[in-house]
Every structure is written in structure tokens, then in C-alpha cells.
Amino acid sequence: MATKLTAKKPLVGNRRSHALNATKHAQKPNIQKVTINGNTVLLTAREARTLNKDAK
């Protein structure tokens, strides 16, 4: 099982129709499985990209 390293949570808001009805909506973070030094971890795509950029 992969270890979750990120602390990101969904961004919650409302969807609005033309009649201004509000329904709850969540934008979930882009969680990816990434292998670092043989360990599989769960990171957001942005965090994985940053780690990859720093490694070079």
C-alpha cells in the first residue's frame, strides 16, 4: 500500500445554475502514485513535478 505524503484536501464550493440553485461541488487534488527510492507514495502531480525538478 502506498503511503500518503500530501496534506492536500478537496477544494469545496458550490455549482450555480442559471436559476442560481446551489449544489455542493468538490475539486479533488490530482493524486498520483510515485515511486521514490523504491517506496511507493501518494503525491499530487504538482508535488511530484517539483520533486522531479529538484532532483535534476
C-alpha positions as CSV (number, residue, x, y, z in Angstrom):
1,M,0.0,0.0,0.0
2,A,1.2,3.4,-0.9
3,T,2.0,6.0,1.9
4,K,0.1,9.3,1.6
5,L,2.5,12.2,2.0
6,T,0.4,15.0,0.8
7,A,-1.9,17.0,3.1
8,K,-4.0,18.4,0.2
9,K,-7.8,18.2,0.6
10,P,-10.6,18.9,-1.9
11,L,-11.5,22.5,-2.6
12,V,-15.2,22.7,-1.8
13,G,-17.6,25.2,-3.3
14,N,-21.0,25.5,-5.0
15,R,-22.1,24.9,-8.6
16,R,-24.5,27.6,-9.7
17,S,-27.2,27.1,-12.3
18,H,-28.8,29.9,-14.3
19,A,-31.6,29.8,-11.7
20,L,-28.9,30.4,-9.0
21,N,-29.5,26.9,-7.4
22,A,-26.5,25.9,-5.3
23,T,-25.3,22.3,-5.2
24,K,-22.1,21.3,-3.4
25,H,-19.1,20.6,-5.6
26,A,-15.6,19.4,-4.7
27,Q,-12.5,19.9,-6.9
28,K,-10.3,16.9,-5.8
29,P,-6.4,17.1,-5.9
30,N,-4.6,15.2,-8.7
31,I,-3.2,12.3,-6.5
32,Q,-0.7,10.1,-8.2
33,K,1.3,7.0,-7.1
34,V,5.0,7.9,-7.4
35,T,8.0,5.6,-6.6
36,I,10.8,7.3,-4.7
37,N,13.8,5.3,-3.7
38,G,11.8,2.1,-4.1
39,N,8.9,3.3,-1.9
40,T,5.5,4.0,-3.4
41,V,4.0,7.2,-2.1
42,L,0.9,9.2,-3.0
43,L,1.6,12.8,-4.1
44,T,-0.2,15.4,-6.0
45,A,1.0,15.8,-9.6
46,R,2.4,19.3,-8.7
47,E,4.4,17.9,-5.8
48,A,5.8,15.0,-8.0
49,R,6.8,17.5,-10.6
50,T,8.6,19.7,-8.1
51,L,10.5,16.7,-6.7
52,N,11.5,15.7,-10.2
53,K,12.6,19.2,-11.0
54,D,14.7,19.4,-7.8
55,A,16.3,16.0,-8.4
56,K,17.9,17.3,-11.7
